[in-house]
Amino acid sequence: MQTPFEILDVAEDASDEAIKKAYLKKVRENPPERNVAAFQQIREAYERIRTEKQRREFWLFHHEKPDFQALLRRSLHAGVPERPDVGSLTGALTESVLDDLKAKTPH
């Protein structure tokens, strides 16, 4: 998946002005009348990184989210028993935590 910086073809440390200029250039190359999907992707990318505050929020909250499927695949290669999907992995973790709490709770 491309980042907004890749979509707009700008450096990650680009200024507001450089991002706006790149956005306008991409819109001229992909007007909504010709390619609605590309225009929408460009517009969404611009809206996510338009200002310095939005770029900080992008890096904090959107960029480094873990890819749970990739983590699951890596764990399978490391010898962890296979889980069919992330939901099962989450369920197993929840059961493990509940088992630990039950074990620590006095009867």
C-alpha positions in Angstrom: 0.0 0.0 0.0 1.4 3.4 -1.0 1.8 6.2 1.5 0.3 9.6 0.7 3.9 10.8 0.1 4.4 8.2 -2.6 1.0 8.9 -4.2 1.8 12.6 -4.4 5.4 11.9 -5.3 6.9 14.2 -2.6 9.6 13.8 0.0 8.5 12.9 3.5 9.9 16.2 4.8 8.2 18.3 2.1 6.8 21.6 3.0 3.1 22.5 2.9 3.7 24.5 -0.3 5.6 21.6 -2.0 2.8 19.2 -1.1 0.2 21.5 -2.5 2.2 22.0 -5.7 2.6 18.2 -6.1 -1.2 17.8 -5.5 -2.2 20.3 -8.1 0.2 18.7 -10.6 -1.3 15.3 -10.0 -4.8 16.6 -10.3 -4.0 18.2 -13.7 -2.5 14.8 -14.8 -5.6 12.9 -13.4 -8.7 15.0 -13.6 -11.8 13.5 -12.1 -13.5 13.4 -15.5 -10.9 11.0 -16.9 -10.1 8.8 -13.9 -12.3 9.1 -10.8 -10.4 6.4 -8.8 -7.0 8.0 -9.3 -8.4 11.5 -8.5 -10.0 10.2 -5.3 -6.8 8.5 -4.2 -4.8 11.7 -4.9 -7.4 13.8 -3.0 -7.4 11.5 0.0 -3.6 11.5 0.1 -3.5 15.3 0.0 -6.1 15.6 2.8 -4.0 13.2 5.0 -0.8 15.2 4.8 -1.8 18.7 3.8 -0.6 20.5 6.9 2.3 19.9 9.4 -0.2 18.8 12.1 -1.8 16.3 9.7 1.6 14.9 8.8 2.5 14.4 12.4 -0.8 12.6 13.0 -0.2 10.4 10.0 3.2 9.3 11.3 1.9 8.8 14.8 -1.3 7.0 14.1 -1.5 5.7 10.5 1.9 4.8 9.2 3.4 2.2 11.5 0.3 0.1 12.3 1.3 -3.6 12.6 0.4 -5.9 9.8 -1.1 -8.7 11.9 -1.2 -11.2 9.0 2.5 -10.7 8.4 3.2 -11.1 12.1 1.2 -14.3 12.0 3.1 -15.6 9.0 6.4 -14.8 10.8 5.3 -16.6 13.9 4.4 -19.7 11.9 7.9 -19.8 10.5 9.3 -19.5 14.0 7.5 -22.7 15.0 4.5 -21.2 16.8 1.4 -23.5 16.2 -0.6 -22.4 13.3 -3.6 -20.2 13.8 -6.1 -19.8 10.9 -6.5 -16.1 11.2 -5.9 -13.0 13.4 -9.2 -13.5 15.1 -8.1 -16.9 16.4 -4.8 -15.5 17.5 -6.6 -12.7 19.4 -9.0 -15.2 20.9 -6.1 -17.4 22.0 -4.3 -14.5 23.6 -7.5 -13.5 25.4 -8.0 -17.0 26.7 -4.4 -17.1 27.9 -4.8 -13.8 29.8 -8.1 -15.1 31.3 -6.4 -18.3 32.4 -3.6 -16.3 34.0 -6.1 -14.1 35.9 -8.1 -17.2 37.1 -4.9 -18.8 38.3 -3.9 -15.6 40.3 -7.4 -15.1 41.8 -7.8 -16.7 45.3 -10.6 -19.2 45.5 
